[in-house]
Amino acid sequence: MDRRTLKTRKALCNGLAEMLMQKELHKVTVQEIADKADVNRVTFYKHYLDVYDLYEKIEKEVLMEIGLLMLELENLSSEQMFTHLFNYIDENRTIFKMVFCPNTTGQLRNKFSKMIQGVLQKIQSEQLDTSLNDSRLEYQNCYRSQGCIAVIEKWVLNDFKESKEFIIRTLSDLDTNTEDFIYSDT
């Protein structure tokens, strides 16, 4: 894709994200998104079928990017992993406001959470040399991922008020303490 197409798509994505801060997905119109993106409706329809198509494509793209990022982070310490993750979130603030705003379906948030849980579970099962299907491991990593998501969500919904470094340090400390507890119990 050329730069102009990428710029237009990014503007449309940001337009939808901004609209979702104000109203529910099913109430957002193509015209509103086009107005926010400063393009006309015809331009919108050159790229997407409707509002739901745009939302789905954003969801797929974000999950793919986060998935690739999480795969790269598997062998890093908690602090390094969270640093990379929060850098990505910080660079994509508008999209993450959309992920956590109450006007979406919540599906993207849930998929993001499951992705974090899966990566944590894979890392932990390798470190403990145990099965990925270990029930105790599943519950522990469900707890860890939900805690991580809760901290991310609070930071995003507080409009990134605290510094990224503060959030990374806080989450790293929480996760390291949780990890220490988990490993001491095995």
Number of C-alpha atoms within 10 A of each C-alpha: 5 6 8 9 11 11 12 18 19 14 18 26 22 21 21 27 25 19 20 22 17 13 14 14 19 12 12 16 14 23 15 15 25 21 14 19 21 13 15 14 14 12 13 21 13 8 14 17 11 12 20 14 12 19 19 12 13 21 18 13 12 18 17 12 11 18 16 11 15 20 10 12 18 14 11 12 12 20 17 14 18 23 20 17 16 17 14 15 18 15 10 13 17 19 21 21 22 25 25 23 21 16 17 19 14 14 12 21 20 15 13 20 19 17 17 22 23 18 18 21 24 19 16 20 17 11 10 12 9 12 13 15 11 11 10 10 20 17 13 17 24 19 14 21 23 16 16 19 20 14 16 20 19 13 17 22 16 11 12 16 10 11 9 17 13 10 18 23 15 14 20 20 14 16 19 15 12 16 17 11 11 15 12 8 7 6
